[in-house]
Amino acid sequence: MSPTSLPIRAIVFDLDGTLLDTAGDFIVVLNKLRHEHNLDPLPDNTIRRTVSNGARALIELGFNCTEGEPGFGELRERLLELYMQHIAVYTQPFNGIVELLHDLKRSGIDWGIATNKPELYTEALLERMALKPAPDIVICPDNVTHRKPDPESLLLAARHFECEPSQIIYLGDHIRDIECGRRAGAVTIGCGYGYIAEDDDPSQWQADYTVNHSLELAPLIAQLIQERHTTG
C-alpha cells in the first residue's frame, strides 16, 4: 500500500498562531517592556505579525537591535519574565479549534503539538488553557536536537503515534512549519489566519492545502480523513 493511501492517524498543530491565538499577551508584554525603556507602544498588528518568530524577533522589532548586540540578552530575558507573568491572560484557541479537537476525539484520531516555543512556556501555557481533549504529545525544542524547519519534531511524533509520517496532518502558520512537514513526509496545511508577516504569502509555502480562516480547518480535515479511510 502506498504511504499516501494509508489512513490518517494523527493531527499535529504548531502552537502560536495555529492552535492558540497568543498574540494578545505578547502585545501587552512587549509594549510593557518598551514602556520600561520610555518608548511609545507599537501598534497591535505590527507585534501580532511577528509573534510566530519568537522572543528574539520581538526584541528585534521592539528595540531595533539584533542578537549579539549589547543589552539584547537582558531585554529578551525581561520579555520572557513579563510573558510568564502574563501568560494566557488574553490567549484563546482560534475559532473552531475546540470543536475540531472534540471531532478528532470522536473519530478516534490522536492529536499533538510540535512547536518551537520552549518547554517552560509551552507547559505553563497549556496548563492554564486546559484544552480538552488534552494533546497526546507535546514536542518542544527541548525534546529534539534540531528545531523546525528540521523534520525531527514530526518524525518523533510519528514514532510516538506508531505510524508513518504520511499518516500525520501538520498545521502551521509559518513556512518553517510547512518545510518541516514536507521534509518529514506529512500532509501539510498552511494556516493563513495566523501571524503572517506583511511581506509573506502563505500560498507560496508549497503546503498541500492552505486555509484563510480557522473555521475552514474542520471540514478540510474531515474530508482528508474520509478520503484516506476510503482509499485505505
NULO-725197 format. One record per residue (C-alpha): residue in three letters; x, y, z. Coordinates in steps of 0.02 Angstrom, whole numbers, plus 50000, padded with zeros to 5 digits. Layout:
N
<atom residuo="ALA" x="X" y="Y" z="Z"/>
...
REM end
This chain:
232
<atom residuo="MET" x="50000" y="50000" z="50000"/>
<atom residuo="SER" x="50065" y="50172" z="49954"/>
<atom residuo="PRO" x="50110" y="50283" z="50104"/>
<atom residuo="THR" x="49995" y="50416" z="50033"/>
<atom residuo="SER" x="49846" y="50297" z="50042"/>
<atom residuo="LEU" x="49869" y="50246" z="50223"/>
<atom residuo="PRO" x="49733" y="50311" z="50342"/>
<atom residuo="ILE" x="49763" y="50472" z="50439"/>
<atom residuo="ARG" x="49813" y="50431" z="50617"/>
<atom residuo="ALA" x="49852" y="50599" z="50697"/>
<atom residuo="ILE" x="49838" y="50787" z="50679"/>
<atom residuo="VAL" x="49986" y="50891" z="50742"/>
<atom residuo="PHE" x="49974" y="51079" z="50766"/>
<atom residuo="ASP" x="50101" y="51216" z="50780"/>
<atom residuo="LEU" x="50056" y="51314" z="50937"/>
<atom residuo="ASP" x="50064" y="51505" z="50925"/>
<atom residuo="GLY" x="49962" y="51569" z="50778"/>
<atom residuo="THR" x="49893" y="51398" z="50731"/>
<atom residuo="LEU" x="49812" y="51315" z="50881"/>
<atom residuo="LEU" x="49809" y="51461" z="51003"/>
<atom residuo="ASP" x="49794" y="51648" z="50974"/>
<atom residuo="THR" x="49930" y="51705" z="51094"/>
<atom residuo="ALA" x="49963" y="51874" z="51014"/>
<atom residuo="GLY" x="49863" y="51974" z="51140"/>
<atom residuo="ASP" x="49980" y="51929" z="51282"/>
<atom residuo="PHE" x="50137" y="51965" z="51179"/>
<atom residuo="ILE" x="50067" y="52134" z="51129"/>
<atom residuo="VAL" x="50045" y="52179" z="51313"/>
<atom residuo="VAL" x="50216" y="52119" z="51371"/>
<atom residuo="LEU" x="50318" y="52193" z="51228"/>
<atom residuo="ASN" x="50236" y="52362" z="51249"/>
<atom residuo="LYS" x="50259" y="52350" z="51437"/>
<atom residuo="LEU" x="50444" y="52319" z="51409"/>
<atom residuo="ARG" x="50451" y="52466" z="51290"/>
<atom residuo="HIS" x="50366" y="52573" z="51423"/>
<atom residuo="GLU" x="50501" y="52521" z="51547"/>
<atom residuo="HIS" x="50625" y="52596" z="51424"/>
<atom residuo="ASN" x="50522" y="52755" z="51396"/>
<atom residuo="LEU" x="50468" y="52704" z="51222"/>
<atom residuo="ASP" x="50294" y="52726" z="51148"/>
<atom residuo="PRO" x="50188" y="52571" z="51117"/>
<atom residuo="LEU" x="50194" y="52485" z="50948"/>
<atom residuo="PRO" x="50032" y="52452" z="50851"/>
<atom residuo="ASP" x="49949" y="52288" z="50894"/>
<atom residuo="ASN" x="49954" y="52222" z="50715"/>
<atom residuo="THR" x="50140" y="52258" z="50699"/>
<atom residuo="ILE" x="50176" y="52148" z="50850"/>
<atom residuo="ARG" x="50048" y="52018" z="50800"/>
<atom residuo="ARG" x="50134" y="51984" z="50633"/>
<atom residuo="THR" x="50298" y="51945" z="50724"/>
<atom residuo="VAL" x="50237" y="51829" z="50863"/>
<atom residuo="SER" x="50270" y="51665" z="50769"/>
<atom residuo="ASN" x="50455" y="51710" z="50756"/>
<atom residuo="GLY" x="50478" y="51706" z="50945"/>
<atom residuo="ALA" x="50554" y="51814" z="51080"/>
<atom residuo="ARG" x="50712" y="51859" z="50985"/>
<atom residuo="ALA" x="50612" y="51928" z="50840"/>
<atom residuo="LEU" x="50501" y="52027" z="50958"/>
<atom residuo="ILE" x="50654" y="52108" z="51037"/>
<atom residuo="GLU" x="50723" y="52149" z="50865"/>
<atom residuo="LEU" x="50555" y="52227" z="50822"/>
<atom residuo="GLY" x="50532" y="52320" z="50985"/>
<atom residuo="PHE" x="50708" y="52386" z="51009"/>
<atom residuo="ASN" x="50786" y="52388" z="50835"/>
<atom residuo="CYS" x="50932" y="52281" z="50891"/>
<atom residuo="THR" x="50992" y="52108" z="50844"/>
<atom residuo="GLU" x="51054" y="51959" z="50943"/>
<atom residuo="GLY" x="51233" y="51985" z="50998"/>
<atom residuo="GLU" x="51218" y="52173" z="51020"/>
<atom residuo="PRO" x="51242" y="52244" z="51196"/>
<atom residuo="GLY" x="51085" y="52229" z="51301"/>
<atom residuo="PHE" x="50994" y="52109" z="51185"/>
<atom residuo="GLY" x="51004" y="51961" z="51302"/>
<atom residuo="GLU" x="50943" y="52062" z="51450"/>
<atom residuo="LEU" x="50795" y="52128" z="51351"/>
<atom residuo="ARG" x="50748" y="51953" z="51295"/>
<atom residuo="GLU" x="50758" y="51884" z="51472"/>
<atom residuo="ARG" x="50649" y="52027" z="51537"/>
<atom residuo="LEU" x="50523" y="51998" z="51397"/>
<atom residuo="LEU" x="50510" y="51815" z="51443"/>
<atom residuo="GLU" x="50494" y="51858" z="51628"/>
<atom residuo="LEU" x="50350" y="51976" z="51588"/>
<atom residuo="TYR" x="50272" y="51845" z="51474"/>
<atom residuo="MET" x="50274" y="51713" z="51610"/>
<atom residuo="GLN" x="50186" y="51837" z="51725"/>
<atom residuo="HIS" x="50055" y="51871" z="51591"/>
<atom residuo="ILE" x="50040" y="51700" z="51509"/>
<atom residuo="ALA" x="49866" y="51652" z="51448"/>
<atom residuo="VAL" x="49779" y="51812" z="51506"/>
<atom residuo="TYR" x="49712" y="51851" z="51333"/>
<atom residuo="THR" x="49759" y="51690" z="51244"/>
<atom residuo="GLN" x="49616" y="51589" z="51169"/>
<atom residuo="PRO" x="49601" y="51445" z="51046"/>
<atom residuo="PHE" x="49563" y="51506" z="50872"/>
<atom residuo="ASN" x="49381" y="51494" z="50819"/>
<atom residuo="GLY" x="49327" y="51315" z="50790"/>
<atom residuo="ILE" x="49481" y="51235" z="50867"/>
<atom residuo="VAL" x="49396" y="51167" z="51023"/>
<atom residuo="GLU" x="49257" y="51092" z="50917"/>
<atom residuo="LEU" x="49387" y="51019" z="50799"/>
<atom residuo="LEU" x="49478" y="50934" z="50944"/>
<atom residuo="HIS" x="49315" y="50854" z="51000"/>
<atom residuo="ASP" x="49280" y="50798" z="50822"/>
<atom residuo="LEU" x="49450" y="50714" z="50816"/>
<atom residuo="LYS" x="49417" y="50626" z="50981"/>
<atom residuo="ARG" x="49251" y="50559" z="50917"/>
<atom residuo="SER" x="49337" y="50500" z="50757"/>
<atom residuo="GLY" x="49473" y="50409" z="50853"/>
<atom residuo="ILE" x="49609" y="50524" z="50784"/>
<atom residuo="ASP" x="49750" y="50573" z="50903"/>
<atom residuo="TRP" x="49818" y="50749" z="50909"/>
<atom residuo="GLY" x="49977" y="50834" z="50966"/>
<atom residuo="ILE" x="50082" y="50991" z="50961"/>
<atom residuo="ALA" x="50252" y="51024" z="50881"/>
<atom residuo="THR" x="50315" y="51197" z="50923"/>
<atom residuo="ASN" x="50475" y="51300" z="50931"/>
<atom residuo="LYS" x="50411" y="51377" z="51093"/>
<atom residuo="PRO" x="50523" y="51321" z="51239"/>
<atom residuo="GLU" x="50450" y="51187" z="51352"/>
<atom residuo="LEU" x="50445" y="51301" z="51506"/>
<atom residuo="TYR" x="50323" y="51421" z="51424"/>
<atom residuo="THR" x="50229" y="51289" z="51325"/>
<atom residuo="GLU" x="50190" y="51188" z="51481"/>
<atom residuo="ALA" x="50137" y="51342" z="51579"/>
<atom residuo="LEU" x="50025" y="51399" z="51436"/>
<atom residuo="LEU" x="49943" y="51229" z="51410"/>
<atom residuo="GLU" x="49916" y="51207" z="51596"/>
<atom residuo="ARG" x="49821" y="51372" z="51600"/>
<atom residuo="MET" x="49722" y="51333" z="51443"/>
<atom residuo="ALA" x="49674" y="51156" z="51499"/>
<atom residuo="LEU" x="49623" y="51101" z="51325"/>
<atom residuo="LYS" x="49503" y="50953" z="51317"/>
<atom residuo="PRO" x="49539" y="50828" z="51249"/>
<atom residuo="ALA" x="49720" y="50855" z="51300"/>
<atom residuo="PRO" x="49858" y="50830" z="51172"/>
<atom residuo="ASP" x="49932" y="50656" z="51162"/>
<atom residuo="ILE" x="50107" y="50727" z="51138"/>
<atom residuo="VAL" x="50187" y="50899" z="51150"/>
<atom residuo="ILE" x="50355" y="50920" z="51062"/>
<atom residuo="CYS" x="50461" y="51073" z="51103"/>
<atom residuo="PRO" x="50640" y="51119" z="51055"/>
<atom residuo="ASP" x="50693" y="51042" z="51222"/>
<atom residuo="ASN" x="50637" y="50871" z="51157"/>
<atom residuo="VAL" x="50736" y="50870" z="50994"/>
<atom residuo="THR" x="50911" y="50902" z="50932"/>
<atom residuo="HIS" x="50856" y="51012" z="50787"/>
<atom residuo="ARG" x="50707" y="51128" z="50792"/>
<atom residuo="LYS" x="50590" y="51166" z="50647"/>
<atom residuo="PRO" x="50608" y="51178" z="50499"/>
<atom residuo="ASP" x="50707" y="51018" z="50530"/>
<atom residuo="PRO" x="50585" y="50870" z="50517"/>
<atom residuo="GLU" x="50643" y="50791" z="50681"/>
<atom residuo="SER" x="50488" y="50850" z="50778"/>
<atom residuo="LEU" x="50368" y="50764" z="50661"/>
<atom residuo="LEU" x="50474" y="50607" z="50646"/>
<atom residuo="LEU" x="50468" y="50598" z="50836"/>
<atom residuo="ALA" x="50279" y="50621" z="50830"/>
<atom residuo="ALA" x="50264" y="50479" z="50704"/>
<atom residuo="ARG" x="50361" y="50363" z="50819"/>
<atom residuo="HIS" x="50250" y="50413" z="50964"/>
<atom residuo="PHE" x="50091" y="50380" z="50865"/>
<atom residuo="GLU" x="50167" y="50220" z="50792"/>
<atom residuo="CYS" x="50125" y="50273" z="50616"/>
<atom residuo="GLU" x="50207" y="50332" z="50456"/>
<atom residuo="PRO" x="50239" y="50520" z="50442"/>
<atom residuo="SER" x="50121" y="50518" z="50291"/>
<atom residuo="GLN" x="49981" y="50473" z="50413"/>
<atom residuo="ILE" x="50002" y="50639" z="50503"/>
<atom residuo="ILE" x="49925" y="50806" z="50454"/>
<atom residuo="TYR" x="50033" y="50950" z="50512"/>
<atom residuo="LEU" x="49964" y="51127" z="50526"/>
<atom residuo="GLY" x="50067" y="51286" z="50541"/>
<atom residuo="ASP" x="50065" y="51473" z="50510"/>
<atom residuo="HIS" x="50245" y="51491" z="50452"/>
<atom residuo="ILE" x="50345" y="51423" z="50305"/>
<atom residuo="ARG" x="50461" y="51335" z="50429"/>
<atom residuo="ASP" x="50312" y="51229" z="50485"/>
<atom residuo="ILE" x="50270" y="51180" z="50308"/>
<atom residuo="GLU" x="50451" y="51142" z="50268"/>
<atom residuo="CYS" x="50460" y="51034" z="50425"/>
<atom residuo="GLY" x="50304" y="50939" z="50373"/>
<atom residuo="ARG" x="50357" y="50918" z="50192"/>
<atom residuo="ARG" x="50530" y="50855" z="50240"/>
<atom residuo="ALA" x="50453" y="50729" z="50359"/>
<atom residuo="GLY" x="50329" y="50669" z="50229"/>
<atom residuo="ALA" x="50173" y="50729" z="50319"/>
<atom residuo="VAL" x="50018" y="50808" z="50243"/>
<atom residuo="THR" x="50035" y="50996" z="50269"/>
<atom residuo="ILE" x="49907" y="51134" z="50295"/>
<atom residuo="GLY" x="49963" y="51315" z="50290"/>
<atom residuo="CYS" x="49862" y="51423" z="50410"/>
<atom residuo="GLY" x="49843" y="51594" z="50330"/>
<atom residuo="TYR" x="49742" y="51658" z="50478"/>
<atom residuo="GLY" x="49897" y="51654" z="50591"/>
<atom residuo="TYR" x="50038" y="51777" z="50621"/>
<atom residuo="ILE" x="50089" y="51812" z="50442"/>
<atom residuo="ALA" x="50225" y="51940" z="50406"/>
<atom residuo="GLU" x="50169" y="52086" z="50299"/>
<atom residuo="ASP" x="50280" y="52033" z="50153"/>
<atom residuo="ASP" x="50239" y="51847" z="50166"/>
<atom residuo="ASP" x="50114" y="51746" z="50064"/>
<atom residuo="PRO" x="50054" y="51577" z="50131"/>
<atom residuo="SER" x="50004" y="51523" z="49956"/>
<atom residuo="GLN" x="50189" y="51519" z="49913"/>
<atom residuo="TRP" x="50239" y="51399" z="50053"/>
<atom residuo="GLN" x="50202" y="51244" z="49947"/>
<atom residuo="ALA" x="50087" y="51171" z="50078"/>
<atom residuo="ASP" x="49972" y="51031" z="50020"/>
<atom residuo="TYR" x="49825" y="51139" z="50074"/>
<atom residuo="THR" x="49804" y="51319" z="50131"/>
<atom residuo="VAL" x="49662" y="51394" z="50233"/>
<atom residuo="ASN" x="49625" y="51577" z="50266"/>
<atom residuo="HIS" x="49515" y="51553" z="50420"/>
<atom residuo="SER" x="49522" y="51431" z="50564"/>
<atom residuo="LEU" x="49341" y="51381" z="50534"/>
<atom residuo="GLU" x="49398" y="51304" z="50369"/>
<atom residuo="LEU" x="49503" y="51175" z="50460"/>
<atom residuo="ALA" x="49369" y="51056" z="50524"/>
<atom residuo="PRO" x="49285" y="51020" z="50356"/>
<atom residuo="LEU" x="49452" y="51006" z="50267"/>
<atom residuo="ILE" x="49524" y="50886" z="50396"/>
<atom residuo="ALA" x="49363" y="50784" z="50398"/>
<atom residuo="GLN" x="49373" y="50770" z="50209"/>
<atom residuo="LEU" x="49555" y="50714" z="50213"/>
<atom residuo="ILE" x="49520" y="50585" z="50348"/>
<atom residuo="GLN" x="49371" y="50518" z="50250"/>
<atom residuo="GLU" x="49467" y="50510" z="50086"/>
<atom residuo="ARG" x="49611" y="50414" z="50165"/>
<atom residuo="HIS" x="49490" y="50299" z="50257"/>
<atom residuo="THR" x="49402" y="50259" z="50093"/>
<atom residuo="THR" x="49559" y="50229" z="49991"/>
<atom residuo="GLY" x="49649" y="50139" z="50133"/>
REM end
